[in-house]
Amino acid sequence: MTQVRSSVGITKEFPVKVGLHQGSALSPYLFDLIMDVLVKDVKKEAPWNMMFADDVVRCEQSIDRLEEKLEDWRKALEERGMKIRRTKSEYLALKDVQMRSCKIQDDELKSVCKFKYLRSYIQRDGGLESEIQHQINCGWNNWRKTSGVLCDKKVNTGLKGKVYESVVRPAMIYGAETWPITVAQERKMDVAEMRMLRWMCGVTRKDRTRNEFVRGAVKVGPMGKKILESRLRWYGHLQRKGEEYIGNRVEDIKAEGVRRRGRLKMRWKDKISRDLREKGWEKEEAMDRILWRRTIQKSNANPT
């Protein structure tokens, strides 16, 4: 047996005068590394501070506290050659909370009823209407891109169903595992999906063909079952994580103040409790990842 020994030396330092090219694999890593160093003294832990590259969300319980922290961010960045773009910064206050405008120095931020962060919409009242409509639009966009295959009469309907489940449906249910979705919102998504499936199969209302027959032809199960499966899968993930995990900490946050009269808005934990009660499952079952996955997939299996 032959052994080879090699020694690794450190080269002399040399100046780098050319920046990274667009699309370089090192670019996002180095940018994130620099941003973490720049804001390490002003950044708080999630969910009070969420940061994806240079896309930052800052949460506070009072307007004065928010402006104080925004000023700290401004100083930390501008002292190192970076700036907060005022025209793209938005300010959202909770529903029915009367507050004065939010400013960075003398620049007033735009007040909005909803804003988009990492492809998801957050509403002032905590609802899902904007998010649901946005995901339906994303599904239609992907459907149009693949319509050459989905609407081709020469393509087998089973293959169309596989393409649909691989390209269109994931765009529609992106982030659905965290939605406290209502029955009406679920029905809205199901109606949009049935329009796509009927168009794929060349079936109109005049044909008087039932939805179950169309779904059976393309082998695509109901949208509600897929959302339920995603929600339970995410619940199992949270159960196996520790209490310090961001998902578990957010779930236990309680809003201060006195709530208005009327029925409480559906929460994600309420939805999960109902799911477990209807299925007859215990939360301890989610601790076994493989068994939990097999259980929810078997329970929500698509009809063939």
Disulfide bonds with the S-S distance in Angstrom:
none
